[in-house]
């Protein structure tokens, strides 16, 4: 599901014109790692520019909302690297992910 929804989100952005009429939004292959965290938590890491999905209850990589939210962080990072270093900017980053 993680790979499917990341692909769907990227195709949606391309359908809006990103990557053709407009500059690409996270215009690259997005590394995704599933079941990487022993807890029910997922995150985008800017160190390797990859998304890591946790497990617990329903694995996060199986939840489309979680997958698209974390992909939103990857897109945000691709547009504005390093954004989110303050509490206010982090809040904006969470809203962007949603």
Secondary structure, 3 states (H helix, E strand, C coil): CHHHHHHHHHHHHHHCCECCCECCCCCCCCEEEEEEECCCCCEEECCCCEEEEECCCCCHHHCHHHHHHHHHHHHHHHHCCCCCCCHHHHHHHHHHHC
